[in-house]
Amino acid sequence: MKTSFNLLTDEQQEFRQLVREFGDKEIIPKTKQLDVNGEFPKELYHKAFEMGLTTMTLPEKYGGQGMDIFTYALLKEELARGDAGFAGAIAGSFMGSLPSLLDGTEYHKQLVAECLTNGGIMAFCLTEAESGSDSASMRTTYVDDGDSYIINGNKCFISNGGVADLLQVWATHDRTLGKDGISCFLVDTKTPGVSVGKHEEKLGYRTSATTEIIFEDVRIPKKNMIGAEGEGMAIMNRSLNRTRPTAGAGAVGNAEYAYECAVEYAKVRTSFGGKPIRKFQGVGFMLADMYTQLEAARQLVWYACKCADAGVVDRKLFSAAKCFAADVGMKVCEDAIQVMGGYGYSKEYPVEKRFRDAKIYQIFEGTNQIQRIVINSDICKD
């Protein structure tokens, strides 16, 4: 927890310590069984709401904390150190709110504020079964019907899908137009025709309510469209330019706890004449590499977030931060299991869970292969 050279303000350090204590005292012990059951932590989410953690990035004028991206990333890391899926629930509301806050009217912003300041949950409904990385090929449609739009289609792998109150939804009015046919909408989950489909039985990230969302003749007011018709993909990209710098923070936080467990184990586990295994180079060098990799990932995420706060839009930097942190998170969790041997592989100890949770960071918010495409595209521009 010590931060060199006082890189954080006193307020940021206080917030960080507050969330660290919340993680140690409540998130870690309470999510252990929830992970086994694949259950969303409703009580913890309510506690986080009371602490102001679910409205961190909501502007103060709308009742939120008005935190910048960097401070949000600091706290997201600590939340993920507690539990990745729980951190993802809060991140899901952040993602779900951004299109309205960045490109919406006052009406849209008030809808988002009303949801979040009353303890509600939002979801970012983009992914479909046949349009994961290729969002422009989505099949969910909308049609103009007088003073309304009617939406039909299915979304899948939606974080907060089973618990959300308000959805940010993307749909197309003409699939032949590709990205130019896509628009963005706010949809209340109580609207007739909105239903929750399959709950995903996942390897990890099991405290996240990840589900299918089904839209059957869902009628919404025309004023619920964000921006102009056909601007949906541009709105999505502007939102991702705010969320992607923070995407790696969760991977770092999740792996940080695995690293801490491995260090503590290596201090007390003895072998070959009662010598702590941390004193053997085979283990000690692994711990040193884990620390180095985590700190490098953390600093890259911090730098990307600082740039985003300064108004610098650098896609390759944001993608690099997400990609590198996700890969480091996976490697550190793998090495934590190796340090702990059979105990690391056992469900009796927490690192096997961290290993399972780490994998998703290489997949969602744009796979690491997609991030590398973005990086290569930007560095190789003619």
Secondary structure as the mmCIF struct_conf table of DSSP 4:
data_model
#
loop_
_struct_conf.conf_type_id
_struct_conf.id
_struct_conf.beg_label_comp_id
_struct_conf.beg_label_asym_id
_struct_conf.beg_label_seq_id
_struct_conf.end_label_comp_id
_struct_conf.end_label_asym_id
_struct_conf.end_label_seq_id
HELX_RH_3T_P HELX_RH_3T_P1 SER A 4 ASN A 6
BEND BEND1 LEU A 8 LEU A 8
HELX_RH_AL_P HELX_RH_AL_P1 ASP A 10 PHE A 22
HELX_RH_PI_P HELX_RH_PI_P1 GLY A 23 ILE A 27
HELX_RH_AL_P HELX_RH_AL_P2 ILE A 28 ASN A 37
TURN_TY1_P TURN_TY1_P1 GLY A 38 GLY A 38
HELX_RH_AL_P HELX_RH_AL_P3 LYS A 42 GLU A 50
TURN_TY1_P TURN_TY1_P2 MET A 51 GLY A 52
TURN_TY1_P TURN_TY1_P3 THR A 54 THR A 57
BEND BEND2 LEU A 58 LEU A 58
HELX_RH_3T_P HELX_RH_3T_P2 GLU A 60 TYR A 62
TURN_TY1_P TURN_TY1_P4 GLY A 63 GLY A 63
BEND BEND3 GLY A 64 GLY A 64
HELX_RH_AL_P HELX_RH_AL_P4 ILE A 69 GLY A 82
HELX_RH_AL_P HELX_RH_AL_P5 ALA A 84 ASP A 103
HELX_RH_AL_P HELX_RH_AL_P6 GLU A 106 THR A 117
TURN_TY1_P TURN_TY1_P5 ASN A 118 GLY A 119
STRN STRN1 MET A 122 CYS A 125
STRN STRN2 GLU A 128 GLU A 128
TURN_TY1_P TURN_TY1_P6 ALA A 129 GLU A 130
STRN STRN3 SER A 131 SER A 131
BEND BEND4 GLY A 132 SER A 133
HELX_RH_3T_P HELX_RH_3T_P3 SER A 135 SER A 137
STRN STRN4 THR A 141 ASP A 145
TURN_TY1_P TURN_TY1_P7 GLY A 146 ASP A 147
STRN STRN5 SER A 148 SER A 159
TURN_TY1_P TURN_TY1_P8 ASN A 160 VAL A 163
BEND BEND5 ASP A 165 ASP A 165
STRN STRN6 LEU A 166 THR A 172
BEND BEND6 HIS A 173 HIS A 173
HELX_RH_3T_P HELX_RH_3T_P4 ARG A 175 GLY A 181
STRN STRN7 ILE A 182 ASP A 188
TURN_TY1_P TURN_TY1_P9 THR A 189 LYS A 190
BEND BEND7 THR A 191 THR A 191
TURN_TY1_P TURN_TY1_P10 PRO A 192 GLY A 193
STRN STRN8 VAL A 194 HIS A 199
HELX_LH_PP_P HELX_LH_PP_P1 GLU A 200 GLU A 200
BEND BEND8 LEU A 203 GLY A 204
TURN_TY1_P TURN_TY1_P11 ARG A 206 THR A 207
BEND BEND9 SER A 208 SER A 208
STRN STRN9 THR A 210 PRO A 221
HELX_RH_3T_P HELX_RH_3T_P5 LYS A 222 ASN A 224
STRN STRN10 MET A 225 ILE A 226
BEND BEND10 GLY A 227 ALA A 228
TURN_TY1_P TURN_TY1_P12 GLU A 229 GLY A 230
HELX_RH_AL_P HELX_RH_AL_P7 GLY A 232 VAL A 268
STRN STRN11 THR A 270 SER A 271
TURN_TY1_P TURN_TY1_P13 PHE A 272 GLY A 274
STRN STRN12 LYS A 275 PRO A 276
HELX_RH_3T_P HELX_RH_3T_P6 ILE A 277 LYS A 279
BEND BEND11 PHE A 280 PHE A 280
HELX_RH_AL_P HELX_RH_AL_P8 GLN A 281 ASP A 309
TURN_TY1_P TURN_TY1_P14 ALA A 310 GLY A 311
HELX_RH_AL_P HELX_RH_AL_P9 ARG A 315 TYR A 345
BEND BEND12 SER A 346 SER A 346
TURN_TY1_P TURN_TY1_P15 LYS A 347 GLU A 348
BEND BEND13 TYR A 349 TYR A 349
TURN_TY1_P TURN_TY1_P16 PRO A 350 PRO A 350
HELX_RH_AL_P HELX_RH_AL_P10 VAL A 351 ALA A 358
HELX_RH_3T_P HELX_RH_3T_P7 LYS A 359 GLN A 362
TURN_TY1_P TURN_TY1_P17 ILE A 363 ILE A 363
BEND BEND14 PHE A 364 GLY A 366
HELX_RH_AL_P HELX_RH_AL_P11 ASN A 368 ILE A 379
TURN_TY1_P TURN_TY1_P18 CYS A 380 CYS A 380
#
